[in-house]
Amino acid sequence: MEGTQKIKCELYNDNFQNFKRYNIPKAQLVIADIPYNLGNNAYGSNPMWYVGGDNKNGESKLAGKGFFNTDFNFNIAEYFHFCNRLLKKEPKKGGERGKSSGAPCMIVFCSFQQQQTVIKYAEKHGFMHYIPLVFIKNYSAQVLKANMRIVGATEHALVLYRDKLPKFNNEGRMVFDWFNWTRDDKHIYPKIHPTQKPVGLLKTLIEIFTDEGDVVIDPCAGSGTTLRACAEIRRSCYGFEIDKRFYKAAQEQMLSDIQMTL
């Protein structure tokens, strides 16, 4: 790909609060799946609560456990304080009539119940506007509830921006506030993280809010799917993951052949 801009893809085993030590550029898009603060109920409606997925076999070692440590004490206020500093500044002028300004934005995947909390803390850090997104699945993780109630088959996110509408690439078509959640081919993208987002879906979102060569930062990188998605569509991406197990798995399984796409 001679003559094209060099793309970088770097994952750090560190807290995103330490971003300054890596001298990374400001981002056009910050995108992250923040912990849902489920605590000990992380597997509460999932068959993995039981041995072999069957309650007749008794509880598994996952019963009463969280997905990871940050699911007990994730600080949303602290998250926004630092992520605000990861983003580029807004352009001084708005876009042409009928077009967005090209301003940066954030996408935060969160539970439905977290949305108002996220909106409140976003406003405190200057993100005065939001667009809610809904992702439609054809399956549900709440298997154990299926005989008792309607089960959830959606995921949620918020697009957050300061004042001016963010960069928007719609290729001449309407972009709705809902998307199909299509699972990745496990033979191409390994399953590493319990709340892993599909690479295909991430690519769609990243293409809407960035251009080729733009910088994307994922402060809670988990399985590394955001970095993989960015590499495949030629966006530079920097990710932070504090859990050594996920960091190692992401490097060895999700990102090991990433140079092929750069």
Steps between C-alpha positions, in 0.01 A plus 500: 500500500772740390431866556231451763522629855672274751252352745591418859336239724627483858359332811637589844475291816426807708225724632379764253570761769869457414451594135752786513797267536431355154489829312202393290316749278159642582209292372220571257301227674520348848301178514470263793287233660505611863444248782131460585559481878316168521715384791429146618198469273695504173391146409163529672289413194760308302522117488868526594377554858450122506732213418451414136225761479253274682369587848467129575879486513529770766678833494823547308810689616355809330194514725506818706802633314557816297638514149803697616614724788390826340142372490482574873645850519518666159503879545304667219587852617870422484454338159351817349760721662778323314317417177418866452876556478548221247279667237593769250363849550192603310544702180435870549257514211202279431457297184347614174124526485354151514829342609657414835800693625748214521520534880621206712270286713482211743306174481429331833350152509306471824203322652156655458495573873833686481396745231375783721810478718724512194306798360531687832877459528549569129326837543728589789798458268359703215320234297164673489340291226437134442347255254382166644573189295332160522644174372261217415603139563336177389593334830505582870754451776215479754433134431416409860222760508330381179228295673415781741497826305579679175876491460729771370639470148641850457819688577527875547746782441513879503669726246618801704618830360576846636334770290540446127371189325780244457653383175239294316546272199170365375591439133174658387275278711309544824668353807243381753546496876480119506737240357491125457738325738659228287739268675851466362620184329684328785747351251615851409457691827561296818272536801718650775284719720156432658357832370692507171352719226491373138778629276252547215277723710794706625621552145158635403495750788860608451445560128202726575689731738855497359693512175787280389814607688310646797594403856274283719564426868342221705564558874354159599631286216420153638533250215655752262210491252501879461866493398438213260203683345702820458793321338270335247352835391826695533449712809779540753393361836640504852353283774544459874429181692597463867421128532815305407300193393287689250799703382702184433210323327428804285862528390540130428160420348327813373795715395777253420459533123398867503807604299345329199239778486724801573 
